Amino acid sequence: MFDSQHLYLWIMFFSVILPFLWSFEGRVQYYKSFKALFPAILLVGTFFIIWDIIFTARGIWGFNERYLSGIYIANLPLGEWLFFIVIPFCCVFIYRVVHFSFKRNIWLKTSVQVSNFLVGFCASLAVVYCDRWYTSVTFGLLSVLIYLHAHIWKVPWLGRFYFSYLFILIPFFIVNGLLTGFGIEEEVVWYNDLENMGTRIFTIPFEDAFYGMILILGVVSLYEYFGRKMGLAYAQDTLTE
């Protein structure tokens, strides 16, 4: 049943099944925000798919046919397309659960300091590794994105996002670990280490944690924006201290 040829698809299935079922749980009621969530996933996912197509074509990363279904769209395997739906869906679910569980926005006052550190850290790495595409693009984009949210748009939920991302990193590393070869014979997704720092957390490129932050921050940003426009209850609670 669990043949290796469909491993990428199985990883996506087992990633999403519990968050999807718990979406209808009576307290969190994640399903009620789907009308704000799915447009956010679609818009951000489109950007990431374009990024993915370009980087795959340049050989910055690629995919092991041993673990793929054989279904490709625009030279990307089906599992990769699902990644940009499943992972944001699951991560925003965690963001929503953390929001529900911790009513007080405990990082509201420290979010600027965290943002300033991340902007400086990411911008520095983007400059130092300007000759490596994955590193420079990832850290450069993240530094700009965080600066916009913290200092231009001044979103009130940024502290909640940072706090939630600590929880998001746990399943994110489990899924990425499997995709990059942890516990299996070969990688599902391979990386050209000439285009990144060459530093790994177990099997996971260091950049992936920050690539993931761009993806999830982008989705959460639009999720919150659409939620406020639609008058959804969860989006009205982002100012709580």
C-alpha positions in Angstrom: 0.0 0.0 0.0 2.7 2.5 1.1 4.9 2.0 -2.0 7.9 4.2 -2.3 6.9 5.6 -5.7 4.1 7.6 -4.0 6.0 8.5 -0.9 5.8 12.3 -1.5 2.0 12.0 -1.8 1.8 9.9 1.3 3.8 12.4 3.3 1.4 15.1 2.2 -1.7 13.0 3.1 -0.5 12.1 6.6 0.5 15.7 7.1 -3.0 17.1 6.4 -5.4 14.4 7.6 -5.4 15.3 11.4 -5.5 19.1 10.9 -8.3 18.7 8.4 -10.4 16.5 10.7 -9.7 18.8 13.7 -10.8 21.7 11.6 -14.4 20.9 12.6 -13.6 20.6 16.3 -16.2 22.7 18.3 -13.9 25.1 20.1 -11.3 26.1 17.4 -13.7 25.8 14.4 -10.9 26.3 11.9 -13.4 25.5 9.1 -15.2 28.8 9.6 -12.1 30.7 8.4 -11.6 28.6 5.2 -13.1 31.4 3.1 -10.2 33.6 4.2 -7.6 30.8 4.2 -7.9 29.4 0.7 -7.5 32.7 -1.2 -4.4 33.4 0.9 -3.0 29.9 0.1 -3.8 30.4 -3.6 -2.1 33.8 -3.9 1.0 32.9 -1.9 1.2 29.5 -3.4 1.2 31.0 -6.9 4.3 33.0 -6.0 6.1 30.0 -4.6 5.2 27.7 -7.5 6.8 30.3 -9.9 9.9 30.5 -7.6 10.0 26.6 -7.5 9.8 26.3 -11.3 12.7 28.7 -11.8 14.9 27.1 -9.1 14.2 23.6 -10.4 15.1 24.6 -13.9 18.3 26.1 -12.7 19.2 23.0 -10.8 19.2 24.7 -7.4 17.0 21.8 -6.1 15.2 18.9 -7.7 13.2 15.7 -7.1 14.0 12.0 -6.8 11.8 10.1 -9.3 12.0 7.0 -7.1 9.5 8.6 -4.7 7.3 10.4 -7.2 4.0 9.4 -8.7 5.0 10.3 -12.2 2.5 13.1 -12.5 4.1 16.4 -13.4 2.6 19.9 -13.9 5.0 22.5 -15.3 7.9 20.2 -14.6 7.0 20.0 -10.9 5.8 16.7 -9.4 2.2 16.6 -8.0 3.5 16.2 -4.5 5.3 19.6 -4.8 2.1 21.3 -5.9 0.3 19.8 -2.9 3.1 20.9 -0.6 2.1 24.6 -1.1 -1.5 23.8 -0.2 -1.0 21.2 2.6 1.8 22.8 4.5 0.2 26.3 4.8 -3.1 24.7 5.7 -1.5 22.8 8.5 0.7 25.6 9.7 -2.2 28.2 9.8 -4.1 25.5 11.7 -1.4 25.5 14.4 -1.4 29.3 14.3 -5.1 29.3 14.9 -4.9 26.7 17.7 -2.1 28.7 19.5 -4.2 31.9 19.1 -7.2 30.1 20.7 -5.1 28.5 23.5 -3.2 31.7 24.4 -5.7 34.4 24.5 -3.1 37.0 25.5 -0.8 38.3 22.8 2.2 37.7 25.0 4.8 38.7 22.4 3.0 41.9 21.3 5.6 44.2 23.0 8.6 42.2 22.0 7.7 41.6 18.4 9.6 44.7 17.2 12.8 43.6 18.8 12.4 40.1 17.4 11.7 41.6 14.0 14.7 43.9 14.1 17.0 41.0 15.0 15.6 38.9 12.1 15.8 41.7 9.6 19.5 42.3 10.5 20.3 38.6 10.7 18.7 37.8 7.4 19.9 40.8 5.5 23.5 40.1 6.6 23.3 36.5 5.4 21.8 37.6 2.1 24.8 39.9 1.6 27.5 37.5 2.8 26.1 34.7 0.6 25.1 36.8 -2.4 26.7 34.3 -4.7 24.4 31.5 -3.6 20.9 31.7 -5.0 18.9 29.8 -2.4 20.6 31.6 0.5 20.6 35.1 -0.9 17.0 35.0 -2.3 15.5 33.4 0.9 17.2 35.7 3.4 16.8 38.7 1.3 13.1 38.2 0.8 12.5 37.4 4.4 14.3 40.5 5.7 12.1 42.7 3.4 8.9 40.9 4.3 9.5 41.2 8.1 10.5 44.9 7.8 7.3 45.6 5.9 5.1 43.9 8.5 6.9 45.3 11.5 7.7 48.9 10.4 5.5 49.8 7.4 2.2 47.9 7.9 2.8 47.5 11.7 0.5 44.5 11.9 -0.8 43.8 15.5 -0.6 40.0 15.2 3.2 39.7 14.4 4.0 38.6 18.0 1.4 35.9 17.8 3.0 34.7 14.5 6.5 34.5 16.0 5.2 32.6 19.0 3.2 30.2 16.9 6.1 29.6 14.5 8.0 28.0 17.4 5.3 25.3 17.4 5.1 25.2 13.7 8.8 24.4 13.4 8.2 21.0 15.1 6.0 19.4 12.4 7.8 21.5 9.7 11.1 19.8 10.5 9.5 16.4 10.7 8.0 16.7 7.2 11.1 18.4 5.8 13.3 15.8 7.4 11.5 13.0 5.6 11.6 15.0 2.3 15.4 15.5 2.6 16.2 11.9 3.4 16.0 11.5 7.2 15.1 7.9 7.9 14.8 6.8 4.3 17.4 5.6 1.8 17.5 8.6 -0.5 16.2 12.2 -0.6 12.8 13.0 -2.0 13.9 16.5 -2.6 17.6 17.1 -3.2 19.5 20.4 -3.0 22.6 21.7 -4.8 24.9 22.7 -1.9 26.8 25.1 -4.2 23.7 27.3 -4.1 23.2 27.3 -0.3 25.3 27.7 2.9 26.0 23.9 3.0 24.8 23.9 6.6 22.2 21.2 7.6 20.0 20.6 10.6 20.2 16.8 10.4 19.3 16.4 6.7 17.5 19.8 6.3 19.2 22.8 4.8 19.5 25.7 7.3 17.7 27.9 4.8 14.5 25.8 4.9 13.4 27.1 8.3 13.5 30.7 6.9 12.0 29.7 3.5 9.1 28.2 5.5 8.8 31.4 7.4 8.3 33.4 4.2 5.7 30.9 3.1 3.7 30.9 6.3 4.1 34.6 7.1 2.8 35.4 3.6 -0.3 33.2 4.1 -1.0 34.3 7.6 -0.7 38.0 6.5 -3.4 37.5 3.8 -5.4 35.2 6.1 -5.6 38.0 8.7 -6.3 40.6 6.1 -9.1 38.7 4.4 -10.4 37.7 7.9 -10.8 41.3 8.9 -12.4 42.3 5.6 -14.9 39.5 6.0 -15.6 40.3 9.6 -14.5 36.9 10.9 -14.3 36.7 14.7 -10.8 35.4 15.1 -9.3 38.4 13.2 -10.8 40.8 15.7 -8.7 39.5 18.6 -5.2 40.4 17.4 -4.8 43.4 19.6 -5.2 41.5 22.9 -2.2 42.0 25.3 
